[in-house]
Amino acid sequence: MPTTPRSRSQARTTRPWILPGMDFADSRRKPNFTGKIAVAAALTVMCIIVLKQSPGFSGTNVFSRHEVGVTHVLVTGGAGYIGSHATLRLLKDNYRVTIVDNLSRGNMGAVRVLQRLFPQPGRLQFIYDDLGDAKAVNKLFSENAFDAVMHFAAVAYVGESTMEPLRYYHNITSNTLTVLEAMAAHNVNTLIYSSTCATYGEPDTMPIVETTPQNPINPYGKAKKMAEDIILDFTKSKKSNIDVTDLVDAHVKALDKAEPGKVGIYNVGTGQGRSVKEFVEACKKATGASIKVDYLARRPGDYAEVYSDPSKIHRELNWTAQYTDLGQSLTQAWKWQKAHPKGYGSA
């Protein structure tokens, strides 16, 4: 299927037209301007008809209009690891999906897999754009009829954020503001925002709950916390009317339960922590490889311990982590990696 709603059908090759009543030999010697105008007009009509029949024409593009019974979700960062899994789940649940990604961290191979799985018209489209470009984002919203937004797009490395803080504030905080402004301008009122435990910093007690004080200790967590505050302030100003599979399931349940004017904040997790040493040992077992371990000091911005209490999301959204066996999850990941040694490029 076309990757964007702006594809156009190619014009067919046509033969020269000869109008009835014209002497062909004479027409070559004496230009007939009336005949030329008639031919041009006829060709113009044909082109218009062809364009209107194209699936990318604005009059027939299903992505540009709302449909009863169909929820159109914009997934930002949908070419990334979590975003692409969320898109897969949404498509399986019969949502209409538009992915927007600048591919700085995402993978076009993931998008191609999704397009092969769901080739039907009106199911999935990919748009290459950067959320840092406010004009492009506004154009994206003006040309598509979104019902909801799942916002995953972000750079997400703690250590990197301490070395490039301005990049993180721009990419996370500023870009979230741009998305919110476009949503407000185009009356899109449902946002599922994927945040991070980095907003809690190093809490005094464990596990963390939704009311645990947020005191981030690195630019990544601070940028996410600022974005959360912007979302909350924006919502207040409006009048009311891990295994990755588990994480995606939580986001979709939140989308299903979303209500106008209501903010829900949920911690997603298993309720138990895992040490780095446990993770390394599980990797050794899953891969059968000998992994050399160097014990070093904590990186700037790293936490000693952080894990969440998922009681609230279970109570309100009936969500519980299903894939809690670290070994099984890593075995599945290793199986995929062996089948795709060069990533999606080897699929």
SULMO-V84284 format. One record per backbone hydrogen bond with DSSP energy under -0.5 kcal/mol. CO is the residue of the C=O (numbers start at 0). NH is the residue of the N-H. Records with the same first field share a line. If there is no record, write none. Layout:
BEGIN
CO=NH / NH
END
This chain:
BEGIN
2=125
3=6
18=21
21=23
22=26
23=27
24=28
25=29
28=30
30=32
31=35
32=36
33=37
34=38
35=39
36=40
37=41
38=42
39=43
40=44
41=45
42=46
43=47
44=48
45=49
46=50
47=51
48=52
49=53
50=53
53=56
56=59 / 60
59=61
60=63
61=64
62=144
66=69
69=66 / 71
70=72 / 95
71=146 / 147
72=74 / 97
73=75 / 149
74=77 / 99
75=151
76=79
78=106
79=83
80=84
81=85
82=86
83=87
84=88
85=89
86=90
87=91
88=92
89=94
90=93
95=72
96=124
97=74
98=126
99=76 / 77
100=128
106=109 / 110
107=111
108=112
109=113
110=114
111=115
112=116
113=117
115=118
119=122 / 123
122=96
124=98
126=100 / 128
129=132
131=133
132=136
133=137
134=138
135=139
136=140
137=141
138=142
139=143
143=145
147=73
148=150 / 191
149=75 / 151
150=193
156=160
157=161
158=162
159=162 / 163
163=167
164=168
165=169
166=170
167=171 / 172
168=173
169=174
171=175
172=176
173=177
174=178
175=179
176=180
177=181
178=182
179=183
180=184
181=185
182=187
183=186
186=188
188=190
189=148
190=192
191=150 / 193
192=194
195=198
196=199
197=200
198=215
200=202
207=308
208=211
212=214
217=221
218=222
219=223
220=224
221=225
222=226
223=227
224=228
225=229
226=230
227=231
228=232
229=233
230=234
231=235
232=236
233=237
234=237
241=243
242=246
243=247
244=248
245=249
246=250
247=251
248=252
249=253
250=254
251=255
252=256
253=257
254=257
258=261
266=268
274=278
275=279
276=280
277=281
278=282
279=283
280=284
281=285
282=286
283=287
288=290
289=291
293=295
298=301
306=206 / 207
307=309
309=313
310=314
311=315
312=316 / 318
313=317
321=323
323=325
324=328
325=329
326=330
327=331
328=332
329=333
330=334
331=335
332=336
333=337
334=338
335=339
337=340
339=342
341=344
342=345
343=346
END
